């Protein structure tokens, strides 16, 4: 049986872009950012896990 709570989204980004996004009721989201977390362009709180892979 399908359960939307099992859906997972992975967003690969440099962290620069829109200050706001529509999560489309998908809250199992992992934002993988190549930049620093403090430079992440989203100004609003998102319900997700944010991970930086920056080696600096």
C-alpha positions as a Markdown table, in Angstrom:
| # | Residue | x | y | z |
|---|---|---|---|---|
| 1 | Unk | 0.0 | 0.0 | 0.0 |
| 2 | Unk | 1.3 | 3.4 | -1.0 |
| 3 | Unk | 2.0 | 5.8 | 1.9 |
| 4 | Unk | 3.2 | 9.4 | 1.0 |
| 5 | Unk | 5.1 | 9.5 | 4.3 |
| 6 | Unk | 7.5 | 7.1 | 2.6 |
| 7 | Unk | 8.4 | 9.6 | -0.1 |
| 8 | Unk | 11.9 | 11.0 | 0.0 |
| 9 | Unk | 13.2 | 14.0 | -2.1 |
| 10 | Unk | 16.9 | 14.8 | -2.5 |
| 11 | Unk | 17.8 | 18.2 | -3.8 |
| 12 | Unk | 21.4 | 18.8 | -5.0 |
| 13 | Unk | 22.2 | 22.5 | -5.2 |
| 14 | Unk | 24.9 | 25.1 | -4.8 |
| 15 | Unk | 22.6 | 26.8 | -2.3 |
| 16 | Unk | 22.1 | 29.9 | -4.4 |
| 17 | Unk | 18.7 | 30.6 | -5.9 |
| 18 | Unk | 15.2 | 31.4 | -4.8 |
| 19 | Unk | 14.6 | 32.8 | -1.3 |
| 20 | Unk | 11.4 | 30.8 | -1.1 |
| 21 | Unk | 10.3 | 27.3 | -2.4 |
| 22 | Unk | 7.1 | 25.3 | -2.4 |
| 23 | Unk | 7.6 | 22.0 | -0.6 |
| 24 | Unk | 4.4 | 20.5 | -2.1 |
| 25 | Unk | 3.7 | 18.8 | 1.2 |
| 26 | Unk | 6.9 | 16.7 | 0.8 |
| 27 | Unk | 8.7 | 17.0 | 4.1 |
| 28 | Unk | 11.1 | 14.0 | 3.8 |
| 29 | Unk | 13.6 | 16.2 | 1.9 |
| 30 | Unk | 17.3 | 16.3 | 2.0 |
| 31 | Unk | 19.0 | 19.4 | 0.7 |
| 32 | Unk | 22.6 | 18.6 | -0.3 |
| 33 | Unk | 24.5 | 21.9 | -0.7 |
| 34 | Unk | 27.9 | 22.3 | -2.2 |
| 35 | Unk | 28.4 | 25.7 | -0.6 |
| 36 | Unk | 28.4 | 26.8 | 3.1 |
| 37 | Unk | 25.1 | 26.4 | 5.0 |
| 38 | Unk | 25.3 | 30.1 | 6.1 |
| 39 | Unk | 25.1 | 31.1 | 2.4 |
| 40 | Unk | 22.0 | 29.0 | 1.7 |
| 41 | Unk | 19.6 | 31.3 | -0.2 |
| 42 | Unk | 16.3 | 30.2 | 1.4 |
| 43 | Unk | 15.2 | 32.9 | 3.8 |
| 44 | Unk | 12.2 | 31.0 | 5.1 |
| 45 | Unk | 12.3 | 28.0 | 7.4 |
| 46 | Unk | 12.0 | 24.7 | 5.5 |
| 47 | Unk | 11.0 | 21.4 | 7.0 |
| 48 | Unk | 14.0 | 19.3 | 5.8 |
| 49 | Unk | 17.4 | 18.1 | 6.6 |
| 50 | Unk | 20.2 | 20.4 | 5.2 |
| 51 | Unk | 23.6 | 18.9 | 4.6 |
| 52 | Unk | 26.7 | 20.8 | 3.3 |
| 53 | Unk | 29.3 | 18.8 | 1.4 |
| 54 | Unk | 31.7 | 21.8 | 1.2 |
| 55 | Unk | 35.3 | 20.6 | 1.9 |
| 56 | Unk | 36.4 | 24.1 | 3.2 |
